Amino acid sequence: MGRAALLGSVLAGGLGWAGAFWFAEQRQQAADAAALASAIRAAEAARGLVAAPLDAAAEALHAAARRRPPLPGADQAMAEALAGRLGREGLQFAALTDAAGRILWSSHAALLGLSLADRPAFARHRAGAAELLLAPALLDLPGGPRSLLASLPLSDARGGFAGIAVVAIDPRRLDRALSDAALLPGLSLALLRPDGTPLASGGTPLPQAAWPTPPARPELRLPVDGAPALALAGAPLAGDLSLLAAYDPSLPRRTAQEAALLAYLSALLLTGLAITLPLLPRGRAAPRAGLPLEEALPAVGYRGLIEPGGALRITEIGPGVERLTGWTPEAAMRPGWRQRGIDPASSPVGPEPEDRLRREANATSEFRFRRADGAWMWLRETLRVLGRQPEGILVAGALEDISAERELALQAATSAKFATLGEMAAGLAHELNQPIAIMSLAAENAAEALEAGEDGVEEALTRLRRIMAQADRAKAIVTQLRAFSRVDVSALEPVDLGAAVQGMMVLAGQALRDAGIQVQLRLPDVLPPVVGQIILVEQVLLNLVLNARDALLERPPERRRLRLEAEAGPQADIVTLRVLDTGPGLSAEVQEKLFEPFYTTKPPGLGTGLGLSISRTIMRGLGGRILAANAPEGSDMGAEFTLVFRRAPLVPVPEPEVRNAAPAPAPRWPAAT
């Protein structure tokens, strides 16, 4: 019988390791798919932004080519068509040649008389290439070897070859366009010549020798000859140029590695238990009544009495309390020790554990607690009723340090936040491109108005004010993006839910508009502040809104509506915020597994399954809750998510007095589990 049990234990351990390896492989594949998706979206966004200066060069050349054929010396109308567009969209200089390649006119007088007959672009146009050609520098002019030149052929009156028109694009303009598209940490973008030399780049710098060849299709390239692993995606441009997006896959892999580590640790624990339990001797004497031996455990046990007034008085506590909190057992059994050490702002919404035990047999809570040295830590407390007597309720409790656990959860939440930013990279690039395009057009109109003299001053001032307004809009978007991508999270504080909703809309607005979703905000003019941290509240809202967007894509365009509404709850100490959509709703099976880590209904590669799990973690850490249900029958809404926040106190709660202790550092909020 013992051998059979031992064999079964070994088999159980083997199955545990096999499951851990399978789980780690699945997480790795999902992380690589997310990295490739980020690179693809970044390449497409960069192509849209780089197209503006390229289109401006093409428009200038076509405008010149439409003029009458060049006369001996130079055609004034063609020269004016080119010169009038210099300085816009990064156009540096222009030139016109005759059929022999000699420069007849140039915005730089030093080039007059020089010949371009031996240059590849000129030879291709003379051989019959009528399309726009983009090539490295043809002329040794300002801009240096990084200049990008566009050229078109010119025709005489009989349609024969009469020369070429050339426009140079400022490479700094291309650098700025690529930097605007490189929103994610670890993302590099480059505009490459056919030989692989970058004309412009943006984002995380890469050494020139490290720029790989753009792949024919997106791929994950392994480390080779000292070059790092990269998720690569390319986007072709005119003139044999190409855009390359290179994304560091270690960022999304970090979350997968943490999940795999937890799986391996679970398998190790399962194997140890499976082998050890059958070998334990039978019929051991039960431990004596009282406290368990706990010196080697990360928790400490105690006994106590909940008095009729509701206060919990500790009557016995293990010596491990000093190792756990720094307080001696004698200090811990003084009246009010537990209550004085708890940070009131970290207590969960709803009845206190002592109150719940009057109706239930068990209660669990998590709170921030001040150690004897003044530093903060996070504890999980589990209480169980032992008996009910006239003098109070006898309870047994356990205190467990979960500070490290919350730090790991914070890292997972941060990785999920960057993954969300990667998903919205194209939309954010478009959101920033709009005010930039408006400012460019307004500046052009202001310049034309000023050229008209005094009569155009008023119009120019109007255009300049518009530029200022759009600059403030772009600055607000960048500021919101920087704040959202911040890793460190400060202590809990009063939060304006209206401001959190507006901050979320800055990030998700373009994604919702691209999906054709109508957003309804029903927020009261006066809403009490809640306990939280604004960046964390925005992250929860962003997860819910993007999930709703994905669900609404299955609906017809006229049925895609999203509603956010808030109100002070029926209880005086809570505030609720609801997110409703007109999607298909939640099935019973989905509701049961909705908040489980790595559970998702999205296709492979489009979701990590961590968004709602991390949202629940964050809400618990804020002392609140998140609830999921379907909207009431009879309404036209589908899924309904409710966020329950604790109302912020009007008067700050004084910190407990700590004697003979060094000043505690500012507490850092780690995400709850």
C-alpha positions as CSV (number, residue, x, y, z in Angstrom):
1,M,0.0,0.0,0.0
2,G,2.9,2.4,0.8
3,R,4.6,1.7,-2.5
4,A,1.4,2.4,-4.4
5,A,1.0,5.7,-2.6
6,L,4.6,6.6,-3.3
7,L,4.2,5.8,-7.0
8,G,1.0,7.8,-7.2
9,S,2.8,10.7,-5.6
10,V,5.6,10.6,-8.1
11,L,3.1,10.5,-11.0
12,A,1.2,13.5,-9.5
13,G,4.5,15.4,-9.3
14,G,5.3,14.6,-12.9
15,L,1.9,15.7,-14.1
16,G,2.4,18.9,-12.2
17,W,5.8,19.6,-13.9
18,A,4.3,18.8,-17.4
19,G,1.5,21.2,-16.8
20,A,3.9,23.9,-15.6
21,F,6.0,23.5,-18.8
22,W,2.9,23.6,-21.0
23,F,1.6,26.7,-19.2
24,A,5.0,28.5,-19.6
25,E,5.2,27.7,-23.3
26,Q,1.7,29.1,-23.8
27,R,2.5,32.3,-22.0
28,Q,5.8,32.6,-24.0
29,Q,3.9,32.2,-27.3
30,A,1.3,34.8,-26.2
31,A,4.0,37.3,-25.3
32,D,5.8,36.8,-28.6
33,A,2.5,37.3,-30.5
34,A,1.9,40.5,-28.5
35,A,5.4,41.8,-29.4
36,L,4.9,41.1,-33.1
37,A,1.5,42.9,-33.0
38,S,3.0,45.9,-31.4
39,A,5.7,46.1,-34.1
40,I,3.2,45.8,-36.9
41,R,1.0,48.6,-35.5
42,A,4.0,50.8,-34.9
43,A,5.3,50.3,-38.5
44,E,1.8,51.2,-39.9
45,A,1.6,54.3,-37.7
46,A,5.1,55.4,-38.7
47,R,4.3,55.0,-42.4
48,G,1.3,57.3,-42.0
49,L,3.4,60.0,-40.3
50,V,6.4,59.8,-42.6
51,A,4.0,60.0,-45.6
52,A,3.4,63.7,-45.0
53,P,6.8,65.1,-46.0
54,L,7.1,62.6,-48.8
55,D,3.7,63.6,-50.2
56,A,4.7,67.3,-49.9
57,A,7.8,66.6,-52.0
58,A,5.8,64.7,-54.6
59,E,3.2,67.5,-54.7
60,A,5.9,70.2,-55.3
61,L,7.5,68.2,-58.1
62,H,4.2,67.5,-59.8
63,A,3.3,71.2,-59.6
64,A,6.6,72.0,-61.3
65,A,6.2,69.4,-64.0
66,R,2.8,70.7,-64.9
67,R,4.3,74.1,-65.9
68,R,5.2,74.8,-69.5
69,P,8.4,73.2,-70.9
70,P,11.7,74.7,-69.8
71,L,13.2,77.4,-72.0
72,P,17.0,77.9,-72.4
73,G,18.4,79.2,-69.2
74,A,15.6,78.1,-66.9
75,D,11.8,78.3,-66.8
76,Q,10.7,81.0,-64.3
77,A,7.3,79.5,-63.7
78,M,8.7,76.1,-62.8
79,A,11.3,77.7,-60.5
80,E,8.6,79.7,-58.7
81,A,6.5,76.5,-58.3
82,L,9.4,74.9,-56.4
83,A,10.7,77.8,-54.5
84,G,7.2,78.7,-53.2
85,R,7.0,75.3,-51.4
86,L,10.4,75.3,-49.7
87,G,10.4,75.4,-45.9
88,R,7.1,73.5,-45.7
89,E,6.9,69.9,-44.4
90,G,10.7,69.8,-44.1
91,L,11.5,70.6,-47.8
92,Q,15.1,72.0,-47.9
93,F,16.1,72.9,-51.4
94,A,15.2,72.3,-55.0
95,A,16.9,72.3,-58.4
96,L,16.1,72.0,-62.2
97,T,18.3,70.5,-64.9
98,D,18.3,70.4,-68.7
99,A,18.3,67.3,-70.8
100,A,22.1,66.9,-70.4
101,G,21.9,67.0,-66.6
102,R,23.3,70.5,-66.1
103,I,21.6,72.4,-63.3
104,L,19.8,75.5,-64.8
105,W,18.1,76.7,-61.6
106,S,18.6,75.9,-57.9
107,S,17.5,77.5,-54.6
108,H,21.2,77.3,-53.7
109,A,23.2,79.4,-56.2
110,A,26.4,77.4,-55.7
111,L,24.9,74.5,-57.6
112,L,24.3,76.4,-60.9
113,G,26.2,74.8,-63.7
114,L,26.9,71.5,-61.9
115,S,26.0,68.3,-63.8
116,L,23.9,65.4,-62.5
117,A,24.3,63.3,-65.7
118,D,26.3,60.6,-63.8
119,R,23.8,60.2,-61.0
120,P,21.7,57.0,-61.0
121,A,18.4,58.8,-60.6
122,F,19.1,61.1,-63.6
123,A,20.0,58.0,-65.7
124,R,16.8,56.2,-64.8
125,H,14.6,59.2,-65.7
126,R,16.5,59.7,-69.0
127,A,15.9,56.0,-69.7
128,G,12.1,56.4,-69.4
129,A,11.3,56.2,-65.6
130,A,8.4,58.6,-65.3
131,E,7.5,57.8,-61.6
132,L,8.7,59.6,-58.5
133,L,12.1,58.4,-57.4
134,L,13.4,58.6,-53.9
135,A,17.1,58.2,-53.4
136,P,20.0,59.1,-51.1
137,A,21.7,62.5,-51.5
138,L,22.4,63.4,-55.1
139,L,23.9,66.8,-54.1
140,D,26.5,67.7,-51.6
141,L,24.4,70.3,-49.8
142,P,23.1,71.1,-46.3
143,G,21.6,67.9,-44.9
144,G,24.6,65.9,-45.7
145,P,24.6,62.2,-46.6
146,R,21.3,61.7,-44.7
147,S,19.3,63.9,-47.0
148,L,16.5,62.2,-49.0
149,L,16.0,63.5,-52.5
150,A,12.8,63.1,-54.6
151,S,13.0,63.6,-58.4
152,L,10.6,63.7,-61.4
153,P,11.4,63.9,-65.2
154,L,10.5,67.1,-67.2
155,S,9.2,67.0,-70.7
156,D,9.6,69.4,-73.6
157,A,6.8,70.6,-76.0
158,R,7.0,67.4,-78.0
159,G,7.0,65.1,-75.0
160,G,10.7,64.4,-75.0
161,F,13.0,64.2,-72.1
162,A,14.0,67.8,-71.0
163,G,15.7,67.2,-67.6
164,I,14.6,66.5,-64.0
165,A,13.3,68.4,-61.0
166,V,14.8,67.6,-57.6
167,V,13.5,68.4,-54.1
168,A,15.4,67.5,-50.9
169,I,13.6,66.5,-47.6
170,D,15.1,67.5,-44.3
171,P,16.0,64.3,-42.4
172,R,15.2,66.0,-39.1
173,R,11.6,66.2,-40.2
174,L,11.6,62.4,-40.7
175,D,13.2,61.9,-37.3
176,R,10.4,63.8,-35.6
177,A,7.8,61.8,-37.4
178,L,9.3,58.5,-36.4
179,S,9.7,59.7,-32.8
180,D,6.0,60.6,-32.7
181,A,5.2,57.0,-33.7
182,A,7.6,55.4,-31.2
183,L,5.4,55.5,-28.1
184,L,6.4,52.3,-26.4
185,P,9.6,51.7,-24.4
186,G,11.9,49.4,-26.3
187,L,10.5,50.3,-29.7
188,S,12.8,51.5,-32.5
189,L,11.7,52.9,-35.9
190,A,13.9,53.6,-38.9
191,L,13.5,54.7,-42.5
192,L,16.1,52.6,-44.4
193,R,17.8,52.9,-47.7
194,P,18.0,49.8,-49.9
195,D,21.4,49.0,-48.6
196,G,20.1,49.0,-45.0
197,T,21.5,52.5,-44.0
198,P,19.0,54.5,-41.9
199,L,18.0,57.8,-43.3
200,A,16.0,58.7,-40.2
201,S,15.2,57.0,-36.9
202,G,13.2,57.4,-33.7
203,G,12.4,55.7,-30.4
204,T,14.9,53.6,-28.5
205,P,18.3,54.1,-30.2
206,L,20.0,51.1,-31.8
207,P,23.6,51.1,-33.1
208,Q,23.8,51.5,-36.9
209,A,25.4,48.0,-37.2
210,A,22.4,46.5,-35.4
211,W,19.7,47.6,-37.9
212,P,18.5,44.4,-39.4
213,T,17.1,44.0,-42.9
214,P,13.3,44.5,-43.0
215,P,11.6,41.1,-43.3
216,A,9.1,40.2,-46.0
217,R,6.6,39.4,-43.3
218,P,6.7,40.1,-39.5
219,E,9.0,37.8,-37.6
220,L,10.6,37.3,-34.2
221,R,14.4,37.3,-34.8
222,L,16.5,35.4,-32.3
223,P,19.8,36.9,-30.9
224,V,22.6,36.6,-33.5
225,D,26.3,37.7,-33.1
226,G,25.6,39.9,-30.1
227,A,22.5,41.5,-31.7
228,P,19.5,41.4,-29.3
229,A,16.3,39.5,-30.0
230,L,13.8,41.7,-31.8
231,A,10.2,41.6,-33.0
232,L,10.5,43.0,-36.6
233,A,7.9,44.4,-39.0
234,G,8.4,46.4,-42.2
235,A,6.3,48.7,-44.3
236,P,7.4,49.6,-47.9
237,L,7.6,53.1,-49.2
238,A,8.2,54.6,-52.6
239,G,11.6,54.6,-54.2
240,D,12.8,51.2,-52.7
241,L,12.7,52.7,-49.2
242,S,11.2,50.9,-46.3
243,L,10.2,51.5,-42.7
244,L,11.4,49.1,-40.1
245,A,9.9,48.6,-36.6
246,A,12.0,46.7,-34.1
247,Y,10.5,46.0,-30.7
248,D,12.2,44.5,-27.7
249,P,10.2,41.4,-26.9
250,S,11.7,41.1,-23.4
251,L,9.1,43.6,-22.1
252,P,6.0,41.5,-22.8
253,R,8.0,38.4,-22.0
254,R,8.7,39.6,-18.5
255,T,5.0,39.1,-17.5
256,A,5.1,35.6,-19.1
257,Q,8.3,34.7,-17.3
258,E,6.8,35.8,-13.9
259,A,3.7,33.6,-14.6
260,A,5.9,30.7,-15.6
261,L,8.0,31.1,-12.5
262,L,4.8,30.9,-10.4
263,A,3.9,27.7,-12.3
264,Y,7.3,26.1,-11.7
265,L,7.1,27.0,-8.0
266,S,3.7,25.5,-7.8
267,A,4.9,22.3,-9.5
268,L,7.9,22.1,-7.1
269,L,5.6,22.5,-4.1
270,L,3.2,19.9,-5.4
271,T,6.1,17.5,-6.0
272,G,7.5,18.0,-2.5
273,L,4.1,17.5,-0.9
274,A,3.3,14.5,-3.1
275,I,6.5,12.7,-2.1
276,T,6.6,13.8,1.5
277,L,3.0,13.1,2.6
278,P,3.1,9.3,2.1
279,L,6.4,9.1,4.0
280,L,5.1,10.9,7.1
281,P,4.6,8.6,10.1
282,R,1.0,7.8,11.1
283,G,-0.6,8.3,14.5
284,R,1.3,11.3,15.6
285,A,0.1,12.9,18.8
286,A,-2.0,16.0,18.2
287,P,-0.3,19.3,19.2
288,R,-1.3,20.7,22.6
289,A,-4.2,23.1,22.7
290,G,-3.0,26.7,22.2
291,L,-0.9,28.4,19.6
292,P,0.8,26.5,16.7
293,L,4.6,26.4,16.2
294,E,5.2,29.2,13.7
295,E,8.7,30.3,13.9
296,A,9.5,29.0,10.3
297,L,6.2,30.2,8.8
298,P,5.5,33.6,7.1
299,A,2.5,34.1,9.4
300,V,1.7,34.5,13.0
301,G,-1.4,33.1,14.9
302,Y,-3.3,34.6,17.8
303,R,-6.4,34.2,19.8
304,G,-8.7,37.0,20.7
305,L,-12.1,38.2,21.9
306,I,-14.5,40.4,20.0
307,E,-16.2,42.4,22.8
308,P,-19.8,43.5,22.6
309,G,-18.7,47.0,21.5
310,G,-17.0,45.5,18.4
311,A,-13.3,45.9,19.5
312,L,-11.0,43.0,19.0
313,R,-8.8,42.3,22.0
314,I,-5.9,39.9,21.5
315,T,-5.4,37.5,24.4
316,E,-2.6,35.2,23.1
317,I,-0.2,35.7,20.2
318,G,2.8,33.8,19.0
319,P,6.4,35.0,19.4
320,G,6.6,35.3,15.6
321,V,4.8,38.6,15.8
322,E,8.1,40.3,16.6
323,R,9.8,38.8,13.5
324,L,6.8,39.8,11.4
325,T,6.0,43.3,12.6
326,G,8.9,44.3,14.9
327,W,6.4,44.5,17.9
328,T,6.9,42.2,20.9
329,P,4.1,39.9,22.0
330,E,3.6,42.0,25.1
331,A,3.1,45.1,23.0
332,A,0.8,43.3,20.6
333,M,-1.5,42.2,23.5
334,R,-2.0,45.8,24.7
335,P,-5.5,47.1,24.1
336,G,-5.9,48.8,20.7
337,W,-2.5,47.6,19.3
338,R,-4.0,46.2,16.1
339,Q,-6.5,49.1,15.5
340,R,-3.8,51.8,16.0
341,G,-1.4,50.1,13.5
342,I,-3.9,49.8,10.6
343,D,-4.0,52.5,8.0
344,P,-7.7,53.4,7.8
345,A,-7.4,54.4,4.1
346,S,-6.5,50.8,3.2
347,S,-9.5,49.1,4.8
348,P,-11.9,47.5,2.4
349,V,-15.3,48.8,1.6
350,G,-18.1,47.3,3.7
351,P,-18.4,46.0,7.2
352,E,-15.3,45.5,9.3
353,P,-14.2,41.8,9.8
354,E,-15.3,42.0,13.5
355,D,-18.8,43.0,12.4
356,R,-19.0,40.2,9.7
357,L,-18.0,37.6,12.3
358,R,-21.3,38.3,14.2
359,R,-23.1,36.7,11.2
360,E,-20.5,34.5,9.6
361,A,-17.9,31.9,10.8
362,N,-14.9,33.3,8.8
363,A,-13.6,36.6,7.6
364,T,-10.6,37.7,5.6
365,S,-9.2,41.2,5.0
366,E,-6.1,42.9,3.7
367,F,-4.7,46.2,5.1
368,R,-1.6,48.3,5.4
369,F,0.0,48.1,8.8
370,R,2.8,50.2,10.5
371,R,5.7,48.2,11.8
372,A,7.5,49.0,15.0
373,D,10.3,50.9,13.1
374,G,7.7,53.1,11.5
375,A,7.7,51.5,8.0
376,W,4.6,50.3,6.3
377,M,3.8,46.7,5.3
378,W,0.8,44.8,3.9
379,L,-0.9,42.1,6.0
380,R,-3.6,39.6,5.3
381,E,-5.7,38.7,8.3
382,T,-7.9,35.6,8.5
383,L,-10.3,35.2,11.4
384,R,-12.4,32.2,12.5
385,V,-15.0,32.0,15.2
386,L,-14.2,29.5,18.0
387,G,-17.2,30.1,20.1
388,R,-19.8,32.7,21.1
389,Q,-20.1,33.6,24.8
390,P,-22.0,36.4,26.7
391,E,-18.7,38.3,27.2
392,G,-18.0,38.2,23.4
393,I,-17.0,36.1,20.4
394,L,-13.9,33.9,20.8
395,V,-11.8,34.0,17.6
396,A,-8.6,32.6,16.2
397,G,-6.6,34.7,13.7
398,A,-3.6,34.6,11.5
399,L,-1.5,37.6,10.2
400,E,0.5,37.0,7.0
401,D,3.0,39.4,5.3
402,I,1.9,39.9,1.7
403,S,4.1,42.9,0.8
404,A,6.3,40.9,-1.6
405,E,3.1,39.4,-3.2
406,R,1.8,42.9,-3.9
407,E,5.1,44.0,-5.4
408,L,4.9,41.2,-7.9
409,A,1.3,42.1,-8.7
410,L,2.4,45.7,-9.3
411,Q,5.0,44.5,-11.9
412,A,2.2,42.5,-13.6
413,A,-0.1,45.5,-13.7
414,T,2.7,47.7,-15.1
415,S,3.4,45.1,-17.9
416,A,-0.3,45.0,-18.7
417,K,-0.3,48.8,-18.8
418,F,2.5,48.9,-21.4
419,A,0.7,46.1,-23.4
420,T,-2.4,48.3,-23.5
421,L,-0.4,51.3,-24.7
422,G,1.1,49.0,-27.5
423,E,-2.5,48.1,-28.5
424,M,-3.4,51.8,-28.8
425,A,-0.1,53.0,-30.5
426,A,-1.6,53.6,-33.9
427,G,-4.6,55.5,-32.4
428,L,-2.4,57.6,-30.2
429,A,-0.2,58.5,-33.1
430,H,-3.2,59.6,-35.1
431,E,-4.5,61.5,-32.1
432,L,-1.2,63.5,-31.9
433,N,-1.0,63.9,-35.7
434,Q,-4.3,65.8,-35.8
435,P,-3.2,68.9,-33.8
436,I,0.2,68.8,-35.5
437,A,-1.5,68.9,-39.0
438,I,-3.8,71.8,-37.9
439,M,-0.8,73.8,-36.5
440,S,1.0,73.3,-39.8
441,L,-1.9,74.5,-41.9
442,A,-2.6,77.4,-39.5
443,A,1.1,78.5,-39.7
444,E,1.0,78.4,-43.5
445,N,-2.2,80.5,-43.5
446,A,-0.7,83.0,-41.0
447,A,2.4,83.4,-43.2
448,E,0.3,84.1,-46.2
449,A,-1.8,86.6,-44.3
450,L,1.3,88.5,-43.1
451,E,2.6,88.6,-46.7
452,A,-0.5,90.7,-47.5
453,G,0.7,93.5,-45.2
454,E,-1.2,95.2,-42.4
455,D,-4.6,94.0,-43.7
456,G,-3.6,90.4,-42.8
457,V,-2.4,91.0,-39.3
458,E,-5.7,90.3,-37.6
459,E,-6.1,87.0,-39.6
460,A,-2.6,86.0,-38.7
461,L,-3.3,86.6,-35.0
462,T,-6.3,84.4,-35.3
463,R,-4.2,81.6,-36.9
464,L,-1.5,82.0,-34.2
465,R,-4.1,81.6,-31.4
466,R,-5.3,78.4,-33.1
467,I,-1.7,77.1,-33.2
468,M,-1.4,77.9,-29.4
469,A,-4.7,76.0,-28.7
470,Q,-3.6,73.0,-30.7
471,A,-0.2,73.0,-29.1
472,D,-1.9,72.9,-25.7
473,R,-4.0,70.0,-26.9
474,A,-0.9,68.0,-28.1
475,K,0.8,68.8,-24.8
476,A,-2.2,67.5,-22.8
477,I,-2.1,64.2,-24.7
478,V,1.6,63.7,-24.2
479,T,1.3,64.7,-20.5
480,Q,-1.5,62.2,-20.0
481,L,0.5,59.5,-21.8
482,R,3.6,60.1,-19.7
483,A,1.6,60.0,-16.5
484,F,-0.2,56.7,-17.5
485,S,3.1,55.0,-18.3
486,R,4.6,55.9,-15.0
487,V,5.8,52.8,-13.1
488,D,5.9,54.1,-9.5
489,V,2.6,54.6,-7.8
490,S,2.2,56.9,-4.9
491,A,0.1,56.4,-1.7
492,L,-3.7,56.4,-1.7
493,E,-5.3,59.8,-1.9
494,P,-8.6,61.5,-2.7
495,V,-9.4,61.1,-6.4
496,D,-11.9,63.0,-8.6
497,L,-13.7,60.3,-10.7
498,G,-14.6,62.8,-13.3
499,A,-11.0,63.7,-13.9
500,A,-10.1,60.0,-14.1
501,V,-12.8,59.4,-16.7
502,Q,-11.5,62.4,-18.8
503,G,-7.9,61.2,-18.5
504,M,-8.9,57.8,-19.7
505,M,-10.8,59.3,-22.7
506,V,-7.6,61.2,-23.7
507,L,-5.9,57.8,-24.2
508,A,-8.8,55.7,-25.5
509,G,-10.8,58.4,-27.4
510,Q,-9.2,57.7,-30.8
511,A,-9.6,54.0,-30.5
512,L,-13.3,54.4,-29.7
513,R,-13.8,56.8,-32.6
514,D,-12.0,54.4,-35.0
515,A,-14.4,51.7,-33.9
516,G,-17.4,53.9,-34.5
517,I,-18.5,53.8,-30.9
518,Q,-20.8,56.5,-29.4
519,V,-19.8,57.3,-25.9
520,Q,-22.3,58.7,-23.3
521,L,-20.9,60.2,-20.1
522,R,-23.5,60.6,-17.3
523,L,-21.5,62.0,-14.4
524,P,-23.0,64.3,-11.8
525,D,-21.8,67.9,-11.6
526,V,-20.8,67.3,-7.9
527,L,-19.4,63.9,-7.1
528,P,-17.6,63.2,-3.8
529,P,-13.9,62.2,-4.1
530,V,-13.0,58.6,-3.5
531,V,-10.0,56.8,-2.0
532,G,-7.6,55.7,-4.7
533,Q,-4.8,56.7,-7.0
534,I,-5.8,58.4,-10.3
535,I,-3.4,56.5,-12.5
536,L,-4.7,53.2,-11.1
537,V,-8.3,54.2,-11.6
538,E,-7.6,55.2,-15.2
539,Q,-6.0,51.8,-15.8
540,V,-9.1,50.0,-14.6
541,L,-11.4,52.2,-16.7
542,L,-9.1,51.7,-19.7
543,N,-9.3,47.9,-19.4
544,L,-13.1,48.0,-19.2
545,V,-13.5,50.4,-22.1
546,L,-11.2,48.5,-24.4
547,N,-12.9,45.2,-23.6
548,A,-16.3,46.9,-24.3
549,R,-14.9,48.1,-27.7
550,D,-13.9,44.6,-28.7
551,A,-17.3,43.3,-27.7
552,L,-19.1,46.1,-29.7
553,L,-17.2,45.3,-32.9
554,E,-19.6,42.3,-33.3
555,R,-22.6,44.8,-33.4
556,P,-23.8,46.8,-36.4
557,P,-22.4,50.4,-36.4
558,E,-25.7,52.0,-35.3
559,R,-25.8,49.7,-32.2
560,R,-22.3,50.5,-30.9
561,R,-22.9,52.6,-27.7
562,L,-20.9,52.8,-24.5
563,R,-22.1,54.5,-21.3
564,L,-20.3,55.6,-18.2
565,E,-22.4,56.8,-15.2
566,A,-21.5,57.5,-11.6
567,E,-23.4,58.2,-8.4
568,A,-23.0,58.2,-4.7
569,G,-24.1,54.8,-3.4
570,P,-27.0,54.1,-1.1
571,Q,-24.4,53.7,1.7
572,A,-22.9,57.0,2.8
573,D,-19.4,55.8,2.5
574,I,-19.3,54.5,-1.1
575,V,-19.4,55.9,-4.6
576,T,-20.2,53.7,-7.7
577,L,-19.1,54.0,-11.3
578,R,-20.8,51.8,-14.0
579,V,-19.5,51.0,-17.5
580,L,-22.3,49.6,-19.7
581,D,-22.2,48.6,-23.4
582,T,-24.7,47.4,-26.0
583,G,-22.7,44.3,-26.7
584,P,-23.9,40.7,-26.5
585,G,-23.6,40.5,-22.7
586,L,-22.0,37.9,-20.5
587,S,-22.9,34.2,-20.6
588,A,-23.0,32.2,-17.4
589,E,-19.8,30.4,-18.3
590,V,-18.0,33.7,-19.0
591,Q,-19.2,35.3,-15.7
592,E,-17.9,32.3,-13.7
593,K,-14.3,32.6,-15.1
594,L,-14.3,36.3,-16.0
595,F,-11.7,37.4,-13.4
596,E,-9.5,34.4,-13.5
597,P,-5.9,35.1,-14.7
598,F,-5.2,34.3,-18.3
599,Y,-8.8,33.6,-19.2
600,T,-9.9,35.4,-22.3
601,T,-12.6,35.1,-25.0
602,K,-10.5,36.9,-27.6
603,P,-8.6,35.1,-30.4
604,P,-5.0,34.0,-29.8
605,G,-2.6,36.8,-29.8
606,L,-5.2,39.5,-29.2
607,G,-5.5,39.3,-25.5
608,T,-3.4,38.3,-22.5
609,G,-6.4,37.4,-20.2
610,L,-4.9,39.6,-17.4
611,G,-6.9,42.9,-17.8
612,L,-9.9,42.0,-15.7
613,S,-7.8,40.0,-13.2
614,I,-5.5,43.0,-12.7
615,S,-8.4,45.4,-12.5
616,R,-9.9,43.3,-9.6
617,T,-6.5,43.3,-8.0
618,I,-6.2,47.1,-8.2
619,M,-9.8,47.7,-6.9
620,R,-9.0,45.4,-3.9
621,G,-5.9,47.4,-3.3
622,L,-7.9,50.6,-3.3
623,G,-10.3,49.2,-0.7
624,G,-13.0,48.8,-3.3
625,R,-14.7,46.1,-5.5
626,I,-15.5,45.3,-9.1
627,L,-18.7,43.5,-10.1
628,A,-19.7,42.1,-13.5
629,A,-23.3,41.3,-14.6
630,N,-25.7,41.8,-17.4
631,A,-27.8,44.9,-17.7
632,P,-31.4,44.5,-16.4
633,E,-33.9,42.9,-18.8
634,G,-35.8,45.4,-20.9
635,S,-32.9,47.7,-21.4
636,D,-30.9,47.8,-24.6
637,M,-27.6,47.4,-22.9
638,G,-25.5,44.2,-22.6
639,A,-22.7,43.8,-20.1
640,E,-22.5,46.1,-17.0
641,F,-19.4,46.5,-14.9
642,T,-19.7,48.3,-11.5
643,L,-16.7,49.8,-9.7
644,V,-17.4,50.4,-6.0
645,F,-15.1,53.0,-4.4
646,R,-14.8,54.1,-0.8
647,R,-15.6,57.7,-0.3
648,A,-12.6,59.8,0.7
649,P,-12.8,61.3,4.3
650,L,-13.3,65.0,4.4
651,V,-10.8,65.3,7.3
652,P,-7.4,63.7,7.0
653,V,-7.0,60.8,9.4
654,P,-4.0,61.5,11.8
655,E,-1.1,59.1,11.6
656,P,-0.7,56.8,14.7
657,E,2.0,58.0,17.1
658,V,5.2,56.0,16.9
659,R,7.7,56.5,19.7
660,N,11.4,56.0,19.5
661,A,11.2,55.2,15.8
662,A,12.9,56.7,12.8
663,P,10.6,58.7,10.4
664,A,8.9,56.3,7.9
665,P,9.5,56.9,4.2
666,A,6.5,57.9,2.0
667,P,4.5,54.6,1.5
668,R,4.4,53.1,-2.0
669,W,1.2,51.5,-3.0
670,P,1.8,48.0,-4.5
671,A,-1.0,46.4,-6.5
672,A,-3.1,44.0,-4.4
673,T,-3.7,40.4,-5.3
